[in-house]
Amino acid sequence: MTKENYLKKDFLVKEGKTNNNYYFIENGLARFYLMPDGKEVTNWFFKEGNIAFSMAGVYYNMPSYGYIQFLEDSVVYKVASDKLNTLLETNLELCNFSRKMYQKTLFDLEYRYFRLKETPAAERYSIFCQENPSLSNRIGLGHLASYLGMSQVTLSRVRSQKHP
């Protein structure tokens, strides 16, 4: 692993570029976003203890379809996917740990998708704050609104109702 430092607004992954590395975030915050129709849509946040990577690059050696950008100055540990895969093939405990992390992430993605479709805006914000108490003050209004599937105006209204 290689320790790397990134500044706020630096990119870890860019659309159209292949990146075959995993990044373990020691401290800091990043987001994954897409640009459909030229508008940023935030799909995920990576904080301390998370692993950030391009699924297209790591799994299929293809260019990324989105961006990973830091929202804070951050310290990460980088490891090439081929080196990690070799380690996973030879260490059953680490392989099982990795499998459990993937399972949790897939569950979180499915759960988030369901909530965006079925849950009112105020409840989505409330759930986000309950599940991520340290993040709501670290993420800009626009990025958080996009992640929660609502406009900035709606999020401002929801926040003012929760915190008069």
C-alpha positions as CSV (number, residue, x, y, z in Angstrom):
1,M,0.0,0.0,0.0
2,T,1.1,3.5,-0.7
3,K,0.0,6.4,1.5
4,E,-1.3,9.4,-0.5
5,N,-2.6,12.9,0.5
6,Y,-5.3,14.6,-1.5
7,L,-6.7,18.2,-1.2
8,K,-10.3,19.2,-1.2
9,K,-11.6,19.2,-4.8
10,D,-8.9,16.7,-6.0
11,F,-10.2,13.8,-8.1
12,L,-9.4,10.2,-7.4
13,V,-11.3,8.9,-10.4
14,K,-12.5,10.7,-13.5
15,E,-15.1,9.7,-16.1
16,G,-13.5,8.2,-19.2
17,K,-10.2,7.2,-17.4
18,T,-9.3,3.7,-16.2
19,N,-8.3,3.4,-12.6
20,N,-7.5,-0.1,-11.2
21,N,-6.8,0.9,-7.6
22,Y,-8.5,0.6,-4.3
23,Y,-8.3,3.5,-1.9
24,F,-8.7,2.9,1.8
25,I,-9.7,6.3,3.4
26,E,-7.8,6.9,6.6
27,N,-9.4,10.4,7.1
28,G,-11.3,12.7,4.9
29,L,-14.4,12.6,2.8
30,A,-15.1,12.0,-0.9
31,R,-18.1,11.5,-3.1
32,F,-19.0,9.5,-6.2
33,Y,-21.0,11.3,-8.8
34,L,-22.2,11.1,-12.4
35,M,-22.9,13.8,-15.0
36,P,-26.1,12.9,-16.8
37,D,-27.2,15.7,-19.1
38,G,-24.3,17.8,-17.7
39,K,-25.8,17.9,-14.2
40,E,-23.9,16.5,-11.2
41,V,-25.8,13.7,-9.4
42,T,-24.1,12.4,-6.2
43,N,-24.6,8.7,-5.7
44,W,-22.3,7.8,-2.8
45,F,-20.1,9.2,-0.1
46,F,-16.8,7.7,1.2
47,K,-15.6,8.6,4.7
48,E,-13.0,7.4,7.1
49,G,-12.9,3.6,7.1
50,N,-14.5,3.2,3.7
51,I,-12.9,1.9,0.5
52,A,-13.3,4.1,-2.7
53,F,-12.8,2.7,-6.2
54,S,-14.1,2.6,-9.7
55,M,-16.0,-0.6,-10.2
56,A,-15.5,-0.4,-14.0
57,G,-11.8,-0.1,-13.6
58,V,-11.2,-2.6,-10.8
59,Y,-13.6,-5.3,-12.0
60,Y,-13.5,-4.9,-15.8
61,N,-10.4,-2.8,-16.6
62,M,-12.7,-0.2,-18.3
63,P,-12.9,3.5,-18.0
64,S,-15.0,4.9,-15.2
65,Y,-18.5,6.2,-15.9
66,G,-18.3,8.7,-13.0
67,Y,-16.1,10.7,-10.8
68,I,-14.8,10.4,-7.3
69,Q,-13.9,13.8,-5.8
70,F,-12.7,14.8,-2.4
71,L,-14.8,17.1,-0.3
72,E,-12.1,17.5,2.3
73,D,-8.4,17.2,2.5
74,S,-7.9,13.5,2.8
75,V,-5.3,10.7,3.5
76,V,-5.8,7.4,1.7
77,Y,-3.9,4.2,1.2
78,K,-3.7,3.0,-2.4
79,V,-3.4,-0.6,-3.4
80,A,-3.5,-2.0,-7.0
81,S,-6.5,-4.3,-7.6
82,D,-4.2,-7.1,-8.9
83,K,-2.1,-7.0,-5.8
84,L,-5.2,-7.1,-3.5
85,N,-6.8,-9.9,-5.6
86,T,-3.6,-12.0,-5.2
87,L,-3.8,-11.5,-1.4
88,L,-7.5,-12.4,-1.4
89,E,-6.7,-15.6,-3.3
90,T,-4.2,-16.7,-0.7
91,N,-5.8,-15.5,2.6
92,L,-9.2,-17.0,3.4
93,E,-9.9,-14.7,6.4
94,L,-9.2,-11.6,4.3
95,C,-11.3,-13.0,1.5
96,N,-14.3,-13.6,3.8
97,F,-13.9,-10.1,5.3
98,S,-13.9,-8.7,1.8
99,R,-17.0,-10.7,0.9
100,K,-18.8,-9.4,3.9
101,M,-17.9,-5.8,3.0
102,Y,-19.2,-6.3,-0.5
103,Q,-22.4,-7.8,0.8
104,K,-23.0,-4.9,3.1
105,T,-22.3,-2.4,0.3
106,L,-24.7,-4.1,-2.0
107,F,-27.4,-4.2,0.7
108,D,-26.8,-0.5,1.4
109,L,-27.1,0.3,-2.3
110,E,-30.4,-1.6,-2.6
111,Y,-31.7,-0.1,0.6
112,R,-30.8,3.4,-0.6
113,Y,-32.5,2.8,-4.0
114,F,-35.7,1.6,-2.3
115,R,-35.7,4.7,0.1
116,L,-35.3,7.1,-2.8
117,K,-38.3,5.6,-4.5
118,E,-40.6,5.1,-1.5
119,T,-39.7,7.6,1.2
120,P,-40.8,11.2,1.5
121,A,-38.1,13.9,1.4
122,A,-38.2,14.8,5.1
123,E,-37.9,11.2,6.1
124,R,-34.9,10.6,3.7
125,Y,-33.1,13.5,5.3
126,S,-33.9,12.3,8.8
127,I,-32.7,8.7,8.1
128,F,-29.5,10.1,6.5
129,C,-28.8,12.2,9.7
130,Q,-29.5,9.2,12.0
131,E,-27.3,6.8,10.0
132,N,-24.5,9.4,9.3
133,P,-24.5,11.8,12.3
134,S,-21.0,13.0,11.5
135,L,-21.6,13.7,7.8
136,S,-24.6,16.1,7.6
137,N,-22.4,19.1,8.6
138,R,-19.5,18.0,6.4
139,I,-21.4,17.8,3.1
140,G,-22.5,20.8,1.1
141,L,-26.2,21.4,0.6
142,G,-26.1,20.7,-3.2
143,H,-24.2,17.4,-2.9
144,L,-26.5,16.2,0.0
145,A,-29.7,17.3,-1.9
146,S,-28.5,15.4,-5.0
147,Y,-27.7,12.3,-3.0
148,L,-31.1,12.4,-1.3
149,G,-32.9,12.8,-4.6
150,M,-34.3,16.3,-3.9
151,S,-33.7,19.9,-4.9
152,Q,-31.6,22.2,-2.7
153,V,-34.8,24.3,-2.0
154,T,-36.6,21.2,-0.7
155,L,-33.6,20.2,1.4
156,S,-33.4,23.7,2.9
157,R,-37.1,23.6,3.7
158,V,-36.7,20.2,5.3
159,R,-33.7,21.3,7.4
160,S,-35.4,24.4,8.6
161,Q,-38.4,22.4,9.8
162,K,-36.1,20.0,11.7
163,H,-33.9,22.8,13.1
164,P,-36.0,26.0,13.5
